[in-house]
């Protein structure tokens, strides 16, 4: 019995449509800053605790803004948000007022 080596060939076909492709809007995640940058005495780091809505992959998620960090000509935001599973995820994002917005939390009569 003679076995021939298996040979796989793939043909790539790409659909090219005229115009631009629209991606889902998403806040731009950035690498975490260095620990030495996260000191309030630098004047660039501002801890806080505010409810926000952050858009990730076209979907708004409720989160908590944990801190601001001045970076170049803009701001980075440390946000903890609810993920698709159980619990939360956090990350640093470049601030974009269209993708990271204050969340209004309704007041409960029991509070």
N, C-alpha and C positions, 0 to 999 in steps of 0.2 A: 504494500500500500504506500503510495507516494502522496505526501501532503504538500500543497503549495502554500507559500507564505500569504497571509492575508494582506490585501492591499485596499486601503480606503481612500476614496477620493471625495472631496467636498466641492460643491459648486456654490459660490456665494452670489446671491441675487439681492440687490438693494433696490428698494423702491425710491426713485428720485422724483419728488414732486416739485413743480415750480413754486417758488416762494420760500418763505422761511418756515421752520418747524417751531411751534410754540411749546415750550416746556412748561410744566406745572410750576407756579411760583413757589419759591422756597427761600427761607432765610439762609444766608451764607454762613455756614459753620466754619470756624477758624480754629487753629491749634490753640490749646490753652496757653496763657501767658506764663512767663517765668515767675517763680514764687516771690522773688525780690520786687517784682512790679506790683504785687498785691498787698501793698502796705498803705494804709490811709495817709500816713505822713508825707507820701510823695505828692499828694494833691491830685493825682491822676486816678486813683482808685476810690470808689465810693460804694460801700456796702449799702444794700437796701432790701426791702421785702415788699414787693408790689405785685398784685395779680396782673397778668398779661395774656394776650392771645398771640401765639406765634404761628406763622404759616410755614408748614414743612410739607413738601411734595404736594402742594395745592390744597392741603387740609389744615384748617385752624385747630390748634390744640391749646388747651388751657394750661397755663404755667405760672411760675413765680419768678419774677426778676430778682436775682440774688445780689447782683452788683453791676456797676458801670466801671469801665476802664477807658480812659482817654488814650487814643491810639492814633498817632499822626494827625490827620485832619478830621477824624471822626471818632466814634465811640464803639466799643465792644460791650456786649451784654452777656452776663452769666445767667442762664435761664435753666430752671428745672421744670420739666413738663411731663405730663402724663403720656406714657407710651402705649402701644397697642396691647401689651401684655399686662401683667400685674405689676404695679409700681410706677416708678418714674425714671427718667433719663435726664442728664444735664449736659450742657455744653456751652461753649462760647460762640457768639454770633455777632457778625457785623450789624450794627443798628441800621435798620431801614424802616422808617415810619409807616410804610405801606404793608410791611410783613410782621412787624412787632408793634402791637398796639396795647394801650391800657385796657384792662377788662373791667367791666362794671359787674360787681358782685351784688346780687339782690340781698337786702337785709332781711333776716328771718325774724319774726316776732318773738322767737324764743331767746334771741341774743340780748 
